[in-house]
């Protein structure tokens, strides 16, 4: 299963998602003939960029927690 597209994490990709939905709304044959492939590729690129931003933010928070743990370890050793 894929994650939901319209979430707070994907706000930057709303226009691309809407364009893909509009393309899909044109009908099955439109999709089957590959007319929506460009919009799908744009959405994939946008979601990947958003995911990278989230991962970078999470790594930064993780490193912050690690430094806090190291400080507590120093405090425990010196106590």
C-alpha positions, 0 to 999 in steps of 0.5 A: 500500500502506498501512503496517502498523498494529501498529507501535511508532509506533501503540501509542496506537491499539491499542484502536481497531485491535482494535475495528475488527478485531473488527467486521470479524470479524463478517462481510462483510455487517456490513462491507458494510452500513457497521456498521464505519464508526464504528470506521474513522473513530476509527482514522483520527483516532487514526492521524492524531494519532499521525502528527502527534506523530511529525512534530513530534518529527522536526521538532524533531530536524531543527532540532537538526541544523540548529543543529549544522550552523550551529555547525560552519559558524561554527567552519570560518569562524573557523578 
